[in-house]
């Protein structure tokens, strides 16, 4: 599974520019679904038909394939590109980092010198140096999107890379598809677009699919780093079943279903309350007349940095939990 994760996390795909990562995922799931389609907005949707029966459900799983990044707003006469953010970006995390544009152009993110050395640089102080001599020789233009460049690092049980948020959720879905030989349910695996700028792909996919129940797979923060906000989530303690986040309270039936299946399988799990931020589940639950929705999260350190870290045991337990749910009747 690490080979798949490496392939996904190192790929280019800022919100709104997911073509390259979508092509990679489409190859990974080749032959694993009864049908595969691309939504009008670009989400990849793979469907596995079930054996049916009176307890069969239309189930939607969703993991977003987009990543945070930077967008060029202006190229000055010396060829330096000014930028704005795509998704939640901390300017201090960007300084000194390398970025890549869709055509492969590489640049380095720096910050202009401030008159007050004690002032923290903002997004308006950042620029990308692509090595251009002037505006005419620059390979980038206004509206071009840059994703960060950072290699996958295998630390043994733990792994680190950019875009664990949420390529690790995409990897979980792919592994579930590989291992799900039989299910009574009709399962829609959604690799959604533009989550980082407003849960957009999941919102429209949820309306189209109109599922009976939905589960998002995403990352969540942890409370196990120095001076972290108190949070009952740690790396290596199992997948985190969402109770509440900044935009939703998980449907009680879906939350309890995940807890029940975890306890039946004697697998570890944690309960997640996220103070701010949300996942595709918050958008899906508002589709049509409403969808019972929940989320299972991979504990992740340093979210929205270029070195997000997860524990592989949590990832595999997340796969096992979803398989335990999909192989049995679902009642919420």
Protein Blocks (a to p, Z undefined) as FASTA:
>chain_A
ZZmmmmmmmpgciehiammmmmmmmmmmgokafbdcddfkopacdddddebjjkbccddd
dddfbdcddddfbdcfkopacdddehjddfklmgopacddfkopacdddddddfblmbcc
dfklgccdehiablklpcbdehiacddddddddehjaccdehklamlmmmmmmmmmmmmm
bcfbdcdddddehklnnommmmmmmmmnopabdcdddddddfkbghiacdfbdehiapad
dfbdckbccdfklmmmmmmmmmmnopacdddddfbdcdfklmmmmgcjbpadddddddde
hihiabdcddfklmmmmmmmmmmmmmpccdZZ
